[in-house]
């Protein structure tokens, strides 16, 4: 029997069906990672963790809305005592959940050359990918007293052996697929043709793929999967098509996506019947100056305003939040 592969395109028979009472839901995922200069080459040591105390504000911000953000934690954050101080109480109380995010260049064992190709964990020799994953998973479990059940490869870098690694570790959900994006130009995976609905990667092993939500909007949105790759190298044309409401690609994130664009994306996702809308952002955006999206306190205020508007709109559309446990319980094998 062939081993499962997250990179394989699923058929409709593989799509996850949820119990009727589950309805349509959403989750908020936080790529909880070290601060580093995105414009410079990868290295093992040049990074910071000054934003970690600020991650405690997100569960506080979400608490009254019944939203439990999912922190996908990488090794530098997992080994910082400040992360338990910031999140331990919220995780223990069920107001937040933790998962695994593997940045291989900063995760031991350090047996590979640091370069762009190896920044995608799925490009590593399978034994090394597994060793890095297990060390990180065990570190998170020791810190929080609970085994993480959800995984995201840093830079969305899953590979042919990743699914077997996760199944062997009894993880329930992989959320590495960024549907409608292609990273193959730098040696990463191509998710251009992957669906945005959840599917079983390994039904027998109970491993689900829960892709990040990206939709096409505009009069040509049905042709988006075909047209957008052709437009990728012509940003001026992409911008023109978006302005005249013909075609726009909208990922559900506050980073580089306006509130108005997000609302359009939410409407499309709901109308298309997506069972789970997956939102994401990077934890260093919680402190100005560490990502291109939040450069000052005004832009940090705008980040929280974005979430307020999105949460209010989801409530208006009667889309309720979900947790990892909710998703696992509602999935019909």
DAMODA-V729479 format. One record per pair of residues at least 12 apart in sequence whose C-alpha atoms are under 10 Angstrom apart, sorted by the first residue. I is the first residue (numbers start at 1). J is the second residue. D is the distance in whole Angstrom. If there is no record, write none. Layout:
BEGIN
I/J/D + I/J/D
END
This chain:
BEGIN
3/160/9 + 3/161/8 + 3/163/8 + 3/164/7 + 3/201/10 + 3/202/9 + 4/160/8 + 4/161/8 + 4/162/9 + 4/163/6 + 4/164/6 + 4/165/10 + 4/167/9 + 4/200/10 + 4/201/6 + 4/202/6 + 4/203/9 + 4/205/10 + 4/207/10 + 5/158/9 + 5/159/8 + 5/160/5 + 5/161/7 + 5/162/7 + 5/163/6 + 5/164/8 + 5/201/7 + 5/202/8 + 6/158/7 + 6/159/7 + 6/160/7 + 6/161/9 + 6/162/7 + 6/163/6 + 6/164/9 + 6/174/9 + 6/176/9 + 6/177/8 + 6/194/10 + 6/199/10 + 6/200/9 + 6/201/6 + 6/202/9 + 6/207/10 + 6/208/9 + 6/209/8 + 7/158/8 + 7/159/7 + 7/160/7 + 7/161/10 + 7/162/9 + 7/163/9 + 7/177/8 + 7/189/8 + 7/190/8 + 7/191/8 + 7/194/8 + 7/201/9 + 8/160/9 + 8/191/10 + 8/194/8 + 8/201/9 + 9/191/9 + 9/193/8 + 9/194/6 + 9/195/8 + 9/199/10 + 9/201/10 + 10/194/8 + 10/195/8 + 10/198/10 + 10/199/7 + 10/200/8 + 10/201/8 + 11/195/9 + 11/199/9 + 11/200/10 + 12/195/10 + 12/197/10 + 12/199/8 + 13/199/9 + 13/200/9 + 14/198/9 + 14/199/5 + 14/200/5 + 14/201/8 + 14/202/9 + 14/203/8 + 14/208/10 + 15/195/9 + 15/197/7 + 15/198/6 + 15/199/4 + 15/200/6 + 15/201/9 + 15/208/9 + 15/209/9 + 16/197/8 + 16/198/6 + 16/199/5 + 16/200/6 + 16/201/10 + 16/203/9 + 16/208/8 + 16/209/9 + 16/210/9 + 16/275/9 + 16/330/10 + 16/331/7 + 16/332/7 + 16/333/8 + 17/197/10 + 17/198/9 + 17/199/9 + 17/200/10 + 17/275/9 + 17/330/8 + 17/331/6 + 17/332/6 + 17/333/8 + 18/198/10 + 18/275/8 + 18/327/8 + 18/328/9 + 18/329/9 + 18/330/5 + 18/331/5 + 18/332/6 + 18/333/9 + 19/327/10 + 19/329/9 + 19/330/5 + 19/331/7 + 19/332/7 + 20/330/9 + 21/330/8 + 22/275/8 + 22/276/10 + 22/320/9 + 22/322/9 + 22/326/8 + 22/327/8 + 22/329/9 + 22/330/6 + 22/331/9 + 23/273/10 + 23/274/10 + 23/275/7 + 23/276/9 + 23/318/10 + 23/319/8 + 23/320/8 + 23/330/10 + 24/269/10 + 24/270/8 + 24/273/8 + 24/274/7 + 24/275/5 + 24/276/6 + 24/277/8 + 24/318/8 + 24/319/6 + 24/320/7 + 24/321/9 + 24/322/9 + 25/270/9 + 25/274/9 + 25/275/6 + 25/276/5 + 25/277/6 + 25/278/9 + 25/314/9 + 25/318/9 + 25/319/5 + 25/320/5 + 25/321/5 + 25/322/6 + 25/323/9 + 25/326/10 + 25/327/9 + 26/67/9 + 26/213/10 + 26/274/10 + 26/275/8 + 26/276/5 + 26/277/4 + 26/278/6 + 26/279/7 + 26/311/10 + 26/314/9 + 26/319/7 + 26/320/6 + 26/321/5 + 26/322/6 + 26/323/9 + 27/67/8 + 27/68/8 + 27/69/7 + 27/70/8 + 27/212/10 + 27/276/7 + 27/277/6 + 27/278/5 + 27/279/6 + 27/280/9 + 27/320/9 + 27/321/6 + 27/322/6 + 27/323/7 + 27/324/9 + 27/327/10 + 28/62/10 + 28/67/8 + 28/68/8 + 28/69/5 + 28/70/6 + 28/71/9 + 28/252/10 + 28/253/9 + 28/277/9 + 28/278/6 + 28/279/5 + 28/280/6 + 28/281/8 + 28/321/8 + 28/322/9 + 28/323/9 + 29/68/9 + 29/69/6 + 29/70/5 + 29/71/6 + 29/72/7 + 29/97/9 + 29/98/9 + 29/99/9 + 29/152/10 + 29/175/9 + 29/212/9 + 29/253/10 + 29/278/7 + 29/279/6 + 29/280/5 + 29/281/7 + 29/282/9 + 29/283/10 + 30/55/9 + 30/58/10 + 30/69/7 + 30/70/6 + 30/71/5 + 30/72/6 + 30/73/8 + 30/98/9 + 30/99/10 + 30/101/10 + 30/279/8 + 30/280/6 + 30/281/5 + 30/282/6 + 30/283/6 + 30/284/10 + 31/70/9 + 31/71/6 + 31/72/5 + 31/73/7 + 31/74/8 + 31/99/10 + 31/100/9 + 31/101/7 + 31/102/10 + 31/152/8 + 31/153/10 + 31/154/8 + 31/155/10 + 31/280/7 + 31/281/6 + 31/282/5 + 31/283/6 + 31/284/9 + 32/52/9 + 32/55/8 + 32/70/9 + 32/71/6 + 32/72/5 + 32/73/5 + 32/74/6 + 32/75/10 + 32/76/10 + 32/77/7 + 32/78/9 + 32/83/10 + 32/98/9 + 32/99/9 + 32/100/9 + 32/101/8 + 32/281/9 + 32/282/6 + 32/283/5 + 32/284/8 + 32/285/10 + 33/47/10 + 33/48/9 + 33/49/8 + 33/51/10 + 33/52/9 + 33/71/9 + 33/72/8 + 33/73/6 + 33/74/5 + 33/75/8 + 33/76/7 + 33/77/6 + 33/78/9 + 33/101/8 + 33/102/9 + 33/103/8 + 33/154/9 + 33/282/7 + 33/283/6 + 33/284/7 + 34/46/10 + 34/47/6 + 34/48/6 + 34/49/5 + 34/50/9 + 34/51/8 + 34/52/9 + 34/73/9 + 34/74/8 + 34/75/9 + 34/76/6 + 34/77/6 + 34/78/10 + 34/103/10 + 34/106/9 + 34/282/10 + 34/283/8 + 34/284/7 + 34/290/10 + 35/47/5 + 35/48/5 + 35/49/6 + 35/50/8 + 35/51/8 + 35/52/10 + 35/76/10 + 35/77/10 + 35/282/10 + 35/283/9 + 35/284/6 + 35/285/9 + 35/287/10 + 35/289/10 + 35/290/6 + 35/291/8 + 36/48/7 + 36/49/9 + 36/284/9 + 36/290/7 + 36/291/8 + 37/289/10 + 37/290/7 + 37/291/8 + 37/292/10 + 38/290/9 + 38/291/8 + 38/292/9 + 39/292/10 + 41/114/9 + 41/115/7 + 41/116/8 + 42/105/7 + 42/106/9 + 42/114/7 + 42/115/6 + 42/116/7 + 42/118/10 + 42/119/8 + 43/105/7 + 43/106/8 + 43/113/10 + 43/114/6 + 43/115/8 + 43/119/10 + 44/76/10 + 44/104/9 + 44/105/6 + 44/106/5 + 44/107/8 + 44/108/10 + 44/110/9 + 44/114/8 + 45/76/10 + 45/105/9 + 45/106/8 + 46/106/10 + 47/76/9 + 47/106/9 + 48/76/9 + 48/77/9 + 48/284/9 + 48/290/9 + 49/76/8 + 49/77/7 + 49/80/8 + 49/82/9 + 49/83/10 + 49/284/8 + 50/82/10 + 50/284/9 + 50/287/8 + 50/290/10 + 51/82/10 + 51/283/8 + 51/284/6 + 51/285/8 + 51/286/7 + 51/287/5 + 51/288/9 + 51/290/9 + 52/77/8 + 52/80/8 + 52/81/10 + 52/82/6 + 52/83/6 + 52/84/10 + 52/85/9 + 52/86/7 + 52/87/10 + 52/283/8 + 52/284/8 + 52/286/9 + 52/287/9 + 53/82/6 + 53/83/7 + 53/84/10 + 53/85/8 + 53/86/6 + 53/87/9 + 53/286/10 + 53/287/10 + 54/82/10 + 54/83/10 + 54/86/8 + 54/87/10 + 54/283/9 + 54/284/9 + 54/285/10 + 54/286/6 + 54/287/7 + 55/71/9 + 55/82/10 + 55/83/8 + 55/86/7 + 55/87/8 + 55/283/7 + 55/284/9 + 55/285/10 + 55/286/7 + 55/287/9 + 56/82/10 + 56/83/9 + 56/84/10 + 56/85/8 + 56/86/5 + 56/87/6 + 56/88/9 + 56/89/10 + 56/90/8 + 56/96/10 + 57/86/8 + 57/87/9 + 57/286/9 + 58/87/10 + 58/95/10 + 58/96/9 + 58/283/10 + 58/286/9 + 58/304/9 + 59/86/10 + 59/87/8 + 59/90/7 + 59/91/9 + 59/94/10 + 59/95/6 + 59/96/6 + 59/97/10 + 60/90/9 + 60/95/9 + 60/96/10 + 61/304/9 + 61/307/9 + 61/308/9 + 62/95/8 + 62/96/9 + 62/307/9 + 62/308/9 + 62/311/9 + 63/90/9 + 63/95/7 + 63/96/9 + 65/311/8 + 65/312/9 + 65/315/9 + 65/320/9 + 65/321/9 + 66/95/8 + 66/320/9 + 66/321/7 + 66/322/9 + 66/323/10 + 67/94/10 + 67/95/7 + 67/96/8 + 67/311/9 + 67/320/9 + 67/321/6 + 67/322/7 + 67/323/8 + 68/90/9 + 68/91/9 + 68/94/7 + 68/95/5 + 68/96/4 + 68/97/7 + 68/98/10 + 68/321/8 + 68/322/8 + 68/323/6 + 68/324/9 + 69/90/10 + 69/91/10 + 69/94/10 + 69/95/7 + 69/96/5 + 69/97/6 + 69/98/8 + 69/279/10 + 69/280/10 + 69/321/9 + 69/322/9 + 69/323/8 + 69/324/10 + 70/91/9 + 70/95/9 + 70/96/6 + 70/97/5 + 70/98/6 + 70/99/7 + 70/100/10 + 70/150/9 + 70/280/9 + 70/323/8 + 70/324/8 + 71/87/9 + 71/91/10 + 71/96/7 + 71/97/6 + 71/98/5 + 71/99/6 + 71/100/8 + 71/101/9 + 71/150/10 + 71/280/10 + 71/282/10 + 71/283/9 + 72/97/9 + 72/98/6 + 72/99/4 + 72/100/5 + 72/101/5 + 72/102/9 + 72/140/10 + 72/148/9 + 72/150/8 + 72/151/7 + 72/152/7 + 72/153/9 + 72/154/10 + 72/175/10 + 72/282/10 + 72/283/10 + 73/98/7 + 73/99/6 + 73/100/5 + 73/101/5 + 73/102/8 + 73/103/9 + 73/136/9 + 73/137/9 + 73/140/8 + 73/148/10 + 73/151/9 + 73/152/9 + 73/154/10 + 73/283/10 + 74/99/9 + 74/100/6 + 74/101/5 + 74/102/5 + 74/103/6 + 74/104/9 + 74/106/8 + 74/107/8 + 74/133/10 + 74/136/7 + 74/137/9 + 74/139/10 + 74/140/9 + 74/152/10 + 74/153/10 + 74/154/8 + 75/100/9 + 75/101/8 + 75/102/7 + 75/103/7 + 75/104/9 + 75/105/10 + 75/106/7 + 75/107/6 + 75/108/8 + 75/132/9 + 75/133/10 + 75/135/9 + 75/136/6 + 75/137/9 + 75/139/8 + 75/140/8 + 76/103/9 + 76/106/7 + 76/107/8 + 76/136/9 + 77/140/9 + 78/100/9 + 78/101/10 + 78/136/8 + 78/137/9 + 78/138/10 + 78/139/7 + 78/140/6 + 78/141/9 + 78/142/10 + 78/143/7 + 78/144/10 + 79/136/9 + 79/139/7 + 79/140/8 + 79/143/8 + 80/143/10 + 81/143/9 + 83/143/9 + 83/144/9 + 84/140/10 + 84/143/7 + 84/144/7 + 87/144/9 + 88/143/8 + 88/144/6 + 88/145/9 + 89/144/9 + 91/144/8 + 91/145/10 + 91/146/9 + 92/144/8 + 92/145/9 + 92/146/9 + 94/323/9 + 95/323/10 + 96/323/9 + 97/144/10 + 97/146/10 + 97/148/8 + 97/149/9 + 97/150/9 + 97/323/8 + 97/324/8 + 97/325/9 + 98/140/8 + 98/141/9 + 98/144/8 + 98/146/9 + 98/147/9 + 98/148/6 + 98/149/8 + 98/150/8 + 98/151/9 + 98/324/9 + 99/137/8 + 99/140/8 + 99/141/9 + 99/146/10 + 99/147/8 + 99/148/5 + 99/149/6 + 99/150/5 + 99/151/6 + 99/152/8 + 99/171/10 + 99/173/10 + 99/174/10 + 99/324/10 + 100/133/8 + 100/134/10 + 100/136/7 + 100/137/6 + 100/138/10 + 100/139/10 + 100/140/8 + 100/141/10 + 100/147/10 + 100/148/7 + 100/149/8 + 100/150/6 + 100/151/5 + 100/152/6 + 100/153/8 + 100/154/9 + 100/171/10 + 100/174/10 + 101/133/9 + 101/136/8 + 101/137/9 + 101/150/9 + 101/151/6 + 101/152/5 + 101/153/5 + 101/154/6 + 101/155/9 + 101/156/9 + 101/175/10 + 101/176/9 + 102/119/10 + 102/120/9 + 102/121/7 + 102/129/9 + 102/132/8 + 102/133/7 + 102/136/7 + 102/137/9 + 102/151/8 + 102/152/7 + 102/153/5 + 102/154/5 + 102/155/9 + 102/156/9 + 102/157/9 + 102/158/10 + 103/118/10 + 103/119/7 + 103/120/8 + 103/121/7 + 103/132/9 + 103/133/9 + 103/136/10 + 103/152/10 + 103/153/7 + 103/154/5 + 103/155/8 + 103/156/10 + 103/157/9 + 104/118/7 + 104/119/6 + 104/120/7 + 104/121/6 + 104/122/9 + 104/124/9 + 104/128/9 + 104/129/8 + 104/132/7 + 104/133/9 + 104/153/9 + 104/154/8 + 104/155/10 + 104/157/10 + 105/118/8 + 105/119/6 + 105/120/9 + 105/121/9 + 105/132/10 + 105/154/10 + 106/119/9 + 106/132/10 + 107/129/10 + 107/131/9 + 107/132/6 + 107/133/8 + 107/135/8 + 107/136/7 + 108/128/9 + 108/129/10 + 108/131/8 + 108/132/6 + 108/133/9 + 108/134/10 + 108/135/7 + 108/136/8 + 109/128/8 + 109/129/9 + 109/131/7 + 109/132/6 + 109/133/10 + 109/135/8 + 110/128/9 + 110/132/9 + 111/124/10 + 111/128/8 + 111/132/10 + 112/124/8 + 112/125/9 + 112/128/8 + 116/186/7 + 116/187/8 + 116/188/9 + 117/157/10 + 117/186/7 + 117/187/5 + 117/188/7 + 118/157/9 + 118/187/9 + 118/188/9 + 119/153/10 + 119/154/8 + 119/155/8 + 119/156/10 + 119/157/8 + 119/186/10 + 119/187/9 + 119/188/9 + 120/153/8 + 120/154/7 + 120/155/6 + 120/156/7 + 120/157/4 + 120/158/7 + 120/159/8 + 120/183/10 + 120/186/9 + 120/187/8 + 120/188/6 + 120/189/8 + 121/133/9 + 121/153/7 + 121/154/7 + 121/155/9 + 121/156/9 + 121/157/6 + 121/158/6 + 121/159/7 + 121/161/10 + 121/162/9 + 121/188/9 + 122/153/8 + 122/154/10 + 122/156/9 + 122/157/6 + 122/158/4 + 122/159/4 + 122/160/7 + 122/161/7 + 122/162/6 + 122/163/10 + 122/188/8 + 122/189/9 + 123/157/8 + 123/158/8 + 123/159/6 + 123/160/8 + 123/161/9 + 123/162/10 + 123/187/8 + 123/188/8 + 123/189/9 + 124/158/10 + 124/159/8 + 124/161/9 + 125/159/10 + 125/161/9 + 126/159/9 + 126/160/9 + 126/161/6 + 126/162/8 + 126/164/10 + 126/165/8 + 127/161/9 + 127/165/9 + 129/158/10 + 129/159/10 + 129/161/9 + 129/162/8 + 129/165/8 + 130/161/9 + 130/162/8 + 130/164/10 + 130/165/6 + 130/166/9 + 130/168/10 + 130/169/10 + 131/165/10 + 133/151/10 + 133/153/9 + 133/162/10 + 133/165/8 + 133/166/9 + 133/169/10 + 134/165/9 + 134/166/10 + 134/169/8 + 137/149/10 + 137/151/9 + 137/169/9 + 147/169/10 + 147/170/10 + 147/171/9 + 148/169/10 + 148/170/10 + 148/171/7 + 148/172/9 + 148/173/10 + 148/324/10 + 149/166/9 + 149/169/9 + 149/170/8 + 149/171/5 + 149/172/5 + 149/173/6 + 149/174/9 + 149/207/10 + 149/324/8 + 149/325/9 + 149/328/10 + 150/166/9 + 150/170/10 + 150/171/6 + 150/172/6 + 150/173/5 + 150/174/6 + 150/175/7 + 150/176/10 + 150/207/10 + 150/208/9 + 150/209/10 + 150/210/10 + 150/324/7 + 151/166/8 + 151/171/8 + 151/172/9 + 151/173/6 + 151/174/5 + 151/175/6 + 151/176/7 + 151/209/10 + 151/210/10 + 152/173/9 + 152/174/6 + 152/175/5 + 152/176/5 + 152/177/8 + 152/210/10 + 152/211/10 + 153/174/8 + 153/175/8 + 153/176/5 + 153/177/9 + 154/176/8 + 155/176/8 + 155/177/10 + 155/178/9 + 155/183/9 + 155/188/8 + 155/189/9 + 156/175/8 + 156/176/5 + 156/177/6 + 156/178/7 + 156/181/10 + 156/183/9 + 156/188/8 + 156/189/8 + 156/190/10 + 156/191/10 + 156/212/10 + 157/176/7 + 157/177/8 + 157/178/10 + 157/183/9 + 157/187/9 + 157/188/6 + 157/189/6 + 157/190/10 + 158/174/9 + 158/175/10 + 158/176/7 + 158/177/8 + 158/188/8 + 158/189/7 + 159/188/9 + 159/189/7 + 162/174/9 + 163/201/7 + 163/202/8 + 163/205/10 + 163/207/8 + 163/208/10 + 163/209/9 + 164/201/10 + 164/202/8 + 164/205/9 + 164/207/9 + 166/202/10 + 166/205/9 + 166/207/8 + 167/201/9 + 167/202/7 + 167/203/10 + 167/204/9 + 167/205/6 + 167/206/7 + 167/207/6 + 167/208/10 + 168/205/8 + 168/207/10 + 170/205/8 + 170/206/8 + 170/207/8 + 171/205/9 + 171/206/8 + 171/207/7 + 171/208/9 + 172/202/10 + 172/205/8 + 172/206/6 + 172/207/5 + 172/208/6 + 172/209/9 + 172/324/9 + 172/325/10 + 172/327/10 + 172/328/7 + 173/198/10 + 173/199/10 + 173/200/9 + 173/201/9 + 173/206/8 + 173/207/6 + 173/208/5 + 173/209/6 + 173/210/7 + 173/211/10 + 173/324/8 + 173/327/9 + 173/328/8 + 174/198/10 + 174/200/10 + 174/201/9 + 174/207/7 + 174/208/6 + 174/209/5 + 174/210/6 + 174/211/8 + 175/198/9 + 175/208/8 + 175/209/6 + 175/210/5 + 175/211/5 + 175/212/7 + 175/278/9 + 176/191/10 + 176/209/8 + 176/210/8 + 176/211/6 + 176/212/7 + 177/189/9 + 177/190/9 + 177/191/7 + 177/192/10 + 177/194/8 + 177/195/9 + 177/196/9 + 177/209/8 + 177/210/7 + 177/211/5 + 177/212/6 + 177/213/9 + 178/190/9 + 178/191/6 + 178/192/8 + 178/194/8 + 178/195/9 + 178/196/8 + 178/210/9 + 178/211/6 + 178/212/5 + 178/213/7 + 178/214/8 + 178/251/9 + 179/191/5 + 179/192/6 + 179/193/7 + 179/194/5 + 179/195/6 + 179/196/6 + 179/197/9 + 179/210/10 + 179/211/6 + 179/212/7 + 179/213/7 + 179/214/6 + 179/215/9 + 179/251/9 + 180/192/4 + 180/193/6 + 180/194/7 + 180/195/8 + 180/196/8 + 180/212/10 + 180/213/9 + 180/214/7 + 180/215/8 + 180/216/9 + 180/224/9 + 180/225/7 + 180/228/9 + 180/229/9 + 180/249/8 + 180/250/10 + 180/251/9 + 181/193/9 + 181/194/9 + 181/214/9 + 181/225/10 + 181/228/10 + 181/229/9 + 181/249/10 + 181/251/10 + 182/229/9 + 182/232/10 + 191/211/10 + 192/225/7 + 192/226/9 + 192/228/9 + 192/229/8 + 193/225/7 + 193/226/9 + 194/211/9 + 194/225/10 + 195/210/10 + 195/211/8 + 195/212/10 + 195/213/9 + 195/214/10 + 196/209/10 + 196/210/8 + 196/211/6 + 196/212/7 + 196/213/6 + 196/214/7 + 196/215/8 + 196/269/9 + 196/274/8 + 196/275/10 + 196/276/9 + 196/277/9 + 196/278/9 + 197/209/9 + 197/210/7 + 197/211/7 + 197/212/9 + 197/213/8 + 197/269/10 + 197/272/10 + 197/273/9 + 197/274/6 + 197/275/7 + 197/276/8 + 197/277/9 + 198/210/5 + 198/211/6 + 198/212/10 + 198/274/9 + 198/275/8 + 198/276/8 + 198/331/10 + 199/211/9 + 200/331/10 + 200/333/9 + 203/332/10 + 203/333/7 + 204/333/8 + 205/333/10 + 206/328/9 + 206/331/10 + 206/333/8 + 207/328/10 + 208/327/10 + 208/328/9 + 208/331/9 + 208/333/10 + 210/276/8 + 210/277/9 + 210/278/8 + 210/327/10 + 211/276/9 + 211/277/9 + 211/278/7 + 211/279/10 + 212/251/8 + 212/252/8 + 212/253/10 + 212/276/9 + 212/277/8 + 212/278/5 + 212/279/7 + 212/280/8 + 213/250/9 + 213/251/6 + 213/252/6 + 213/253/9 + 213/265/9 + 213/266/9 + 213/269/8 + 213/274/9 + 213/276/8 + 213/277/6 + 213/278/5 + 213/279/7 + 213/280/9 + 214/249/7 + 214/250/5 + 214/251/4 + 214/252/6 + 214/253/9 + 214/265/8 + 214/266/9 + 214/268/10 + 214/269/8 + 214/277/9 + 214/278/9 + 214/279/9 + 215/248/8 + 215/249/6 + 215/250/5 + 215/251/6 + 215/252/8 + 215/264/9 + 215/265/6 + 215/266/9 + 215/267/10 + 215/268/7 + 215/269/7 + 215/272/10 + 216/228/9 + 216/246/10 + 216/247/7 + 216/248/6 + 216/249/5 + 216/250/6 + 216/251/9 + 216/264/9 + 216/265/8 + 216/268/8 + 216/269/9 + 217/242/8 + 217/245/8 + 217/246/8 + 217/247/6 + 217/248/5 + 217/249/6 + 217/250/7 + 217/261/9 + 217/264/7 + 217/265/7 + 217/267/9 + 217/268/7 + 217/269/10 + 218/241/9 + 218/242/7 + 218/243/10 + 218/244/9 + 218/245/5 + 218/246/4 + 218/247/5 + 218/248/6 + 218/249/9 + 218/264/9 + 218/268/10 + 219/241/10 + 219/242/10 + 219/244/9 + 219/245/7 + 219/246/5 + 219/247/6 + 219/248/9 + 220/241/9 + 220/245/9 + 220/246/5 + 220/247/5 + 220/248/9 + 221/245/10 + 221/246/7 + 221/247/6 + 221/248/7 + 221/249/9 + 221/268/10 + 222/247/9 + 223/247/9 + 224/246/10 + 224/247/7 + 224/248/8 + 224/249/8 + 225/249/10 + 227/247/9 + 228/247/8 + 228/248/9 + 228/249/8 + 248/261/9 + 248/264/10 + 248/265/9 + 249/261/9 + 249/265/9 + 250/262/7 + 250/263/10 + 250/264/8 + 250/265/6 + 250/266/9 + 250/268/10 + 251/265/7 + 251/266/10 + 251/278/9 + 251/279/8 + 251/280/9 + 252/265/7 + 252/266/8 + 252/269/10 + 252/277/8 + 252/278/7 + 252/279/5 + 252/280/7 + 252/281/9 + 252/310/10 + 253/278/9 + 253/279/6 + 253/280/5 + 253/281/6 + 253/282/9 + 253/303/10 + 253/306/9 + 253/307/9 + 254/279/9 + 254/280/8 + 254/281/7 + 254/282/10 + 254/285/10 + 254/293/8 + 254/302/9 + 254/303/6 + 254/304/9 + 254/305/10 + 254/306/6 + 254/307/8 + 254/310/9 + 255/280/9 + 255/281/7 + 255/282/8 + 255/285/9 + 255/291/9 + 255/292/8 + 255/293/6 + 255/294/8 + 255/303/8 + 255/306/10 + 256/292/9 + 256/293/7 + 256/294/10 + 257/293/10 + 257/306/9 + 258/302/10 + 258/303/10 + 258/306/8 + 259/302/10 + 259/303/10 + 259/305/9 + 259/306/6 + 259/307/9 + 259/308/10 + 259/309/7 + 259/310/7 + 260/306/9 + 260/309/9 + 260/310/9 + 262/306/9 + 262/309/10 + 262/310/7 + 262/313/10 + 263/309/9 + 263/310/7 + 263/313/7 + 263/314/9 + 265/277/10 + 266/310/9 + 266/313/9 + 266/314/8 + 266/317/9 + 266/319/10 + 267/313/10 + 267/314/9 + 267/317/9 + 270/314/10 + 270/317/9 + 270/319/9 + 275/319/10 + 276/319/9 + 276/320/10 + 276/321/9 + 276/322/8 + 276/327/9 + 277/319/9 + 277/321/9 + 277/322/10 + 281/293/10 + 285/299/9 + 285/300/8 + 285/303/8 + 286/299/10 + 286/300/7 + 286/301/10 + 286/303/8 + 286/304/9 + 287/299/10 + 287/300/7 + 288/300/7
END
